[in-house]
Amino acid sequence: MRVAGRNVWPSWAGLLAFGLAGFSSVQAIQLDASNDESVKKAAKIVATDMMSYYTGYRPGDNPGNLPDPYYWWEAGAMFNAIIDYWFVTGDDEYNDWTIQGMLWQAGDNLAFMPNNQTKTEGNDDQAFWGFAAMSAAERNFPNPPKDQPGWLEMAQATFNTQAPRWDTSSCGGGLRWQIFTWNNGYNYKNTISTGGFFNLAARLARYTGNQTYADWAEKAWDWTYSVGFMTPEYHFWDGASDLNNCTEMNKIEWTYNAGVYLLGAANMYNLTEDQKWKERTQKVLDSTDVFFTKSNIMFERACETVNTCMVDQRSFKGYLARWMAATTQMAPFTYDQIMPKLKATGEAAARTCTGGPKGRSCGMKWTEKKWDNTRDFGQQMAALEVIQSNLVTRVAPPVTDDNGGTSKGDPSAGGKPEQPKPDALSYEITTADRAGAGILTAMMMVLVGGSAGWLCWD
């Protein structure tokens, strides 16, 4: 029959076609986390869709940048995911983009403070790019051309620019969230900024054997505990304002805060074989149980259950998965506790990858084991991280300078002077300015608290 000049199928045929299309969509990614080829196939699909968001390779675009609404630091996290993807699967399709993007964003001082980001860059933002460089060194990712800096050199430069920012003017130490006084959040000291510094210091200590890095890792850990960002039960709060000397905690728990300290502690244990670090690694790992259901599926408890996860928070689960997987190699005694969680979560995450125009975009809520009608770069990256983490048992552990590492380093990297600030940003910071920054910080904390602040550890 015909309606308005168009052929119309009989209703049974339409229903059959719809059913077949739906069946095809639901079956887009089949993952058996115990089967290497199944994991590689699933990871390939998810990585391809993740990289479809990246535009930095296009003429006229800046290499290493993601388009709005995604943040600059998420591109650093993306390249880290691709480095791990290459290492566990052997697929080098995105290696050239990764090398190009990381070299471009390293900046003049090689510490990932490029001119296009410096004025708004935070310590945690910089750390995520440093993690990518560190992972490239640890995994023997293809080195840049000989006339370019090495991955290890970039990680060292990142550390060398962050260590002088250790701030004892308030709260007894720690790193501020923001680097520069004019940025909202400068008066906030948070766990991820100091945790990123701790993680990088611990990994550099293991890779190079340099005691200075190990000393800084100890210092960062001890401060996190003493200031109260880490509880006696090894749970991690988000942070606190230094305007009241960090006495009022923002008691939100994020997956990535636990993860960043977990891998740092595991690296310190691997380096020292000290029972102190073994116990710390174990207790941080035990504390991550709050992020898993009884069936071992990970969820972002601070925002996911109330649908308030913002752009960056949608990727956080992926970093816990990444760092849990790496922990099994640095502290093998954790293997039996971690891998069942990565297996169950990886399979659940894959079952959400049935959305979008191709029927394979990944959802946010892995606990539902179906697509939740959301599409986002961050949750695509998180799904890739947990899926590919199931291959960590099939690859060698991270190398070191003395054991197979090929990346060139420079202990003094990052020493080049920073670019001069524009005149508008060079004025003296007054008491009124600081008061204004304090008001903005307070407003920021209210906004963060509004999305998840009601959810405290119980």
MARKENU-32549 format. One record per residue (C-alpha): y, x, z; residue number from 1. Coordinates in steps of 0.25 Angstrom, whole numbers. Example, Ala and Ser with C-alpha at 12.3 -4.5 7.8 and 13.67 -1.06 7.14 Angstrom:
// residues 2
SITE     yy     xx     zz  num
SITE    -18     49     31    1
SITE     -4     55     29    2
// end
This chain:
// residues 458
SITE     yy     xx     zz  num
SITE      0      0      0    1
SITE     15      4     -2    2
SITE     26      3      8    3
SITE     41      6      3    4
SITE     35     13     -9    5
SITE     26     23     -1    6
SITE     11     23      0    7
SITE      6     19     14    8
SITE     -8     23     18    9
SITE    -17     13     24   10
SITE    -16     13     39   11
SITE    -30     19     42   12
SITE    -27     31     33   13
SITE    -13     33     40   14
SITE    -20     33     53   15
SITE    -31     42     48   16
SITE    -20     52     43   17
SITE    -13     51     56   18
SITE    -25     54     64   19
SITE    -29     66     56   20
SITE    -15     71     57   21
SITE    -15     69     72   22
SITE    -29     76     73   23
SITE    -24     88     65   24
SITE    -12     89     73   25
SITE    -19     89     87   26
SITE    -30     99     82   27
SITE    -19    109     77   28
SITE    -22    119     87   29
SITE    -36    121     92   30
SITE    -37    131    103   31
SITE    -49    137    110   32
SITE    -43    147    120   33
SITE    -57    154    121   34
SITE    -58    156    106   35
SITE    -49    168    101   36
SITE    -48    163     87   37
SITE    -44    149     92   38
SITE    -33    155    100   39
SITE    -28    164     89   40
SITE    -27    152     79   41
SITE    -20    143     89   42
SITE    -10    154     93   43
SITE     -7    157     78   44
SITE     -3    142     76   45
SITE      5    142     89   46
SITE     12    155     86   47
SITE     15    151     71   48
SITE     22    138     76   49
SITE     29    146     87   50
SITE     35    156     77   51
SITE     40    145     68   52
SITE     51    143     78   53
SITE     55    158     76   54
SITE     67    160     66   55
SITE     71    174     69   56
SITE     64    180     57   57
SITE     72    172     47   58
SITE     84    178     39   59
SITE     97    176     47   60
SITE     90    173     60   61
SITE     89    183     72   62
SITE     75    189     73   63
SITE     70    186     87   64
SITE     78    173     89   65
SITE     72    159     90   66
SITE     81    147     86   67
SITE     87    137     95   68
SITE     83    131    105   69
SITE     74    143    108   70
SITE     79    155    117   71
SITE     80    169    113   72
SITE     70    174    124   73
SITE     60    164    118   74
SITE     60    172    106   75
SITE     56    185    114   76
SITE     45    176    121   77
SITE     40    172    107   78
SITE     39    186    102   79
SITE     31    190    114   80
SITE     22    178    111   81
SITE     20    183     97   82
SITE     17    197    102   83
SITE      6    192    110   84
SITE      1    183     99   85
SITE      0    195     90   86
SITE     -8    202    100   87
SITE    -18    192    104   88
SITE    -20    186     90   89
SITE    -17    198     80   90
SITE     -8    189     72   91
SITE      5    197     68   92
SITE     12    187     60   93
SITE     24    187     69   94
SITE     25    201     73   95
SITE     36    205     63   96
SITE     45    194     68   97
SITE     42    198     82   98
SITE     46    213     80   99
SITE     58    209     72  100
SITE     63    199     83  101
SITE     60    208     95  102
SITE     67    220     88  103
SITE     79    211     84  104
SITE     81    205     98  105
SITE     79    218    106  106
SITE     94    221    104  107
SITE    101    234    104  108
SITE     96    238    118  109
SITE     81    234    114  110
SITE     81    225    127  111
SITE     82    211    120  112
SITE     97    209    122  113
SITE    101    207    108  114
SITE    116    204    105  115
SITE    112    190    101  116
SITE    106    186    114  117
SITE    113    195    125  118
SITE    124    186    129  119
SITE    114    175    133  120
SITE    101    183    137  121
SITE     94    182    150  122
SITE     85    192    157  123
SITE     73    183    155  124
SITE     77    182    140  125
SITE     77    197    138  126
SITE     64    198    146  127
SITE     56    189    137  128
SITE     60    198    125  129
SITE     56    210    134  130
SITE     42    204    136  131
SITE     40    203    121  132
SITE     43    218    120  133
SITE     34    221    131  134
SITE     23    213    126  135
SITE     25    220    112  136
SITE     23    233    119  137
SITE     11    229    127  138
SITE      4    222    115  139
SITE      7    234    106  140
SITE     14    224     97  141
SITE     18    231     83  142
SITE     29    240     87  143
SITE     43    239     80  144
SITE     47    250     69  145
SITE     48    264     75  146
SITE     63    263     74  147
SITE     64    251     83  148
SITE     62    250     98  149
SITE     48    248    104  150
SITE     43    235    111  151
SITE     42    243    124  152
SITE     56    249    123  153
SITE     61    234    122  154
SITE     54    230    134  155
SITE     59    242    141  156
SITE     73    239    137  157
SITE     72    225    142  158
SITE     68    230    155  159
SITE     79    241    156  160
SITE     90    230    153  161
SITE     84    221    164  162
SITE     82    231    175  163
SITE     97    233    177  164
SITE     99    218    178  165
SITE     91    218    191  166
SITE    102    211    200  167
SITE    103    213    215  168
SITE    116    207    216  169
SITE    109    194    220  170
SITE     95    189    224  171
SITE     91    203    227  172
SITE     88    207    212  173
SITE     81    201    200  174
SITE     86    198    186  175
SITE     96    187    183  176
SITE     92    176    173  177
SITE    104    180    164  178
SITE    109    194    160  179
SITE    124    191    159  180
SITE    133    185    168  181
SITE    139    175    158  182
SITE    126    168    156  183
SITE    122    156    164  184
SITE    110    160    173  185
SITE    116    173    177  186
SITE    116    169    191  187
SITE    101    165    190  188
SITE     90    175    194  189
SITE     77    170    188  190
SITE     62    173    189  191
SITE     60    175    174  192
SITE     71    186    172  193
SITE     66    194    184  194
SITE     51    191    180  195
SITE     54    195    166  196
SITE     59    208    171  197
SITE     47    210    180  198
SITE     37    207    169  199
SITE     43    217    160  200
SITE     44    228    170  201
SITE     30    226    174  202
SITE     25    226    160  203
SITE     34    239    157  204
SITE     28    245    169  205
SITE     14    243    164  206
SITE     17    247    150  207
SITE     25    260    153  208
SITE     20    264    167  209
SITE     34    266    171  210
SITE     36    263    186  211
SITE     50    259    185  212
SITE     45    246    178  213
SITE     35    243    189  214
SITE     46    245    199  215
SITE     55    235    193  216
SITE     43    225    191  217
SITE     40    227    206  218
SITE     55    224    209  219
SITE     56    212    201  220
SITE     43    206    207  221
SITE     48    209    221  222
SITE     62    203    219  223
SITE     56    190    212  224
SITE     48    188    225  225
SITE     58    192    235  226
SITE     69    183    229  227
SITE     59    171    229  228
SITE     58    169    214  229
SITE     43    171    217  230
SITE     37    163    228  231
SITE     26    169    238  232
SITE     16    161    230  233
SITE     21    168    217  234
SITE     28    156    210  235
SITE     41    159    203  236
SITE     54    151    204  237
SITE     63    151    192  238
SITE     75    159    199  239
SITE     88    157    207  240
SITE    103    159    207  241
SITE    108    172    212  242
SITE    121    164    217  243
SITE    113    160    229  244
SITE    105    173    229  245
SITE     93    167    223  246
SITE     90    158    236  247
SITE     88    145    228  248
SITE     77    146    219  249
SITE     75    138    206  250
SITE     60    134    209  251
SITE     55    132    195  252
SITE     42    138    191  253
SITE     41    142    177  254
SITE     28    148    170  255
SITE     35    160    165  256
SITE     40    165    178  257
SITE     26    166    183  258
SITE     21    172    171  259
SITE     31    183    170  260
SITE     28    188    184  261
SITE     13    186    182  262
SITE     12    196    170  263
SITE     22    206    177  264
SITE     13    206    189  265
SITE      1    208    181  266
SITE      7    220    174  267
SITE     10    226    187  268
SITE     -4    224    192  269
SITE     -9    230    179  270
SITE      0    242    181  271
SITE     -2    244    196  272
SITE    -15    238    199  273
SITE     -8    235    212  274
SITE    -15    223    220  275
SITE     -1    218    223  276
SITE      2    215    208  277
SITE    -12    209    207  278
SITE     -9    199    218  279
SITE      4    196    212  280
SITE     -2    194    198  281
SITE    -12    184    204  282
SITE     -2    176    213  283
SITE      7    174    201  284
SITE     -4    170    192  285
SITE     -9    160    203  286
SITE      5    154    204  287
SITE      4    151    189  288
SITE     -6    140    192  289
SITE      6    130    194  290
SITE      8    131    179  291
SITE     -6    126    176  292
SITE    -13    113    177  293
SITE    -27    112    183  294
SITE    -32    113    169  295
SITE    -25    127    167  296
SITE    -14    122    158  297
SITE     -1    128    159  298
SITE     12    120    161  299
SITE     27    123    164  300
SITE     28    115    177  301
SITE     43    116    179  302
SITE     46    108    166  303
SITE     34    104    158  304
SITE     30     92    166  305
SITE     44     86    166  306
SITE     47     89    152  307
SITE     59     98    155  308
SITE     55    112    149  309
SITE     66    118    141  310
SITE     66    127    129  311
SITE     62    140    135  312
SITE     53    133    146  313
SITE     44    128    136  314
SITE     39    142    133  315
SITE     37    147    147  316
SITE     22    143    148  317
SITE     19    153    137  318
SITE     24    165    145  319
SITE     15    162    157  320
SITE      4    161    147  321
SITE      8    174    140  322
SITE      9    181    154  323
SITE     -4    176    160  324
SITE    -12    181    148  325
SITE     -5    195    149  326
SITE     -8    194    164  327
SITE    -23    193    161  328
SITE    -22    207    154  329
SITE    -14    214    165  330
SITE    -21    208    177  331
SITE    -35    204    172  332
SITE    -39    198    185  333
SITE    -30    186    181  334
SITE    -39    183    169  335
SITE    -48    172    174  336
SITE    -36    165    180  337
SITE    -27    165    168  338
SITE    -36    164    156  339
SITE    -41    149    159  340
SITE    -26    145    160  341
SITE    -22    151    147  342
SITE    -35    145    140  343
SITE    -32    131    145  344
SITE    -17    132    143  345
SITE    -19    138    129  346
SITE    -28    127    125  347
SITE    -19    116    130  348
SITE     -7    122    124  349
SITE    -14    122    110  350
SITE    -17    108    111  351
SITE     -2    104    112  352
SITE      0    111     99  353
SITE     -1     99     90  354
SITE     14     95     88  355
SITE     24     97     78  356
SITE     24     96     63  357
SITE     12    105     61  358
SITE      4     98     73  359
SITE      3    111     81  360
SITE     16    113     89  361
SITE     13    116    104  362
SITE     18    107    115  363
SITE     24    110    129  364
SITE     14    103    138  365
SITE      1    110    137  366
SITE     -5    102    148  367
SITE     -5     89    139  368
SITE    -13     97    128  369
SITE     -6     89    117  370
SITE      7     91    110  371
SITE     19     85    119  372
SITE     28     83    107  373
SITE     36     95    109  374
SITE     39    107    100  375
SITE     45    120    105  376
SITE     45    135    102  377
SITE     43    138    117  378
SITE     31    129    119  379
SITE     25    135    106  380
SITE     26    149    111  381
SITE     20    145    125  382
SITE      8    139    118  383
SITE      6    151    110  384
SITE      7    160    122  385
SITE     -4    152    130  386
SITE    -13    151    118  387
SITE    -13    165    114  388
SITE    -14    170    128  389
SITE    -29    166    127  390
SITE    -31    178    118  391
SITE    -26    188    129  392
SITE    -40    191    133  393
SITE    -43    196    119  394
SITE    -32    207    118  395
SITE    -29    220    125  396
SITE    -20    221    137  397
SITE     -6    226    135  398
SITE     -4    240    132  399
SITE      4    251    139  400
SITE     11    264    136  401
SITE     -1    271    140  402
SITE    -11    262    134  403
SITE     -9    259    120  404
SITE      6    255    120  405
SITE     13    259    107  406
SITE     27    253    110  407
SITE     38    263    112  408
SITE     47    262    124  409
SITE     59    267    130  410
SITE     61    267    145  411
SITE     76    267    143  412
SITE     77    256    133  413
SITE     88    246    134  414
SITE     98    256    138  415
SITE    108    253    126  416
SITE    121    247    131  417
SITE    122    232    129  418
SITE    131    226    119  419
SITE    145    224    124  420
SITE    148    210    128  421
SITE    158    202    121  422
SITE    172    202    127  423
SITE    170    187    131  424
SITE    158    192    140  425
SITE    164    204    146  426
SITE    173    198    156  427
SITE    171    200    170  428
SITE    163    190    178  429
SITE    171    184    189  430
SITE    167    176    201  431
SITE    170    163    194  432
SITE    161    167    182  433
SITE    150    169    192  434
SITE    152    156    199  435
SITE    152    149    185  436
SITE    139    156    182  437
SITE    133    152    195  438
SITE    137    137    192  439
SITE    130    138    178  440
SITE    118    145    185  441
SITE    117    133    195  442
SITE    118    123    183  443
SITE    107    131    176  444
SITE     98    130    188  445
SITE    101    115    189  446
SITE     97    113    175  447
SITE     84    121    176  448
SITE     81    114    189  449
SITE     83    101    182  450
SITE     72    103    172  451
SITE     62    109    182  452
SITE     68    112    196  453
SITE     61    100    203  454
SITE     48    107    200  455
SITE     46    117    211  456
SITE     33    124    215  457
SITE     25    117    225  458
// end
